[in-house]
Amino acid sequence: MEETEGEPDVIAFDKSSGDYIFCDCSPESSVGRPGLCYDRQALDSRKKNKPRSNVRETAASMGIELVT
């Protein structure tokens, strides 16, 4: 996140596993990040200014889960 000008913040700590839970809390996407659609359906429906990928597939390829 720091490499792409995000703002990583620790939002929780899991005592049972010892894992820190963090996410990017920046108010909007930084210039260093490519735009992404939410899922394949949204990506496929874009006709103009189509992003390179979608968030769900990108997260899966990184081995991370999306949070709401």
Buried (B, 14 or more C-beta within 10 A) or exposed (E): BEEEEBEEEEEEEEEEEEEEEEBBEBEEBEEEBEEBBEEEEBBEEEEEEEEEBBBBBBBEEEEEEEEE
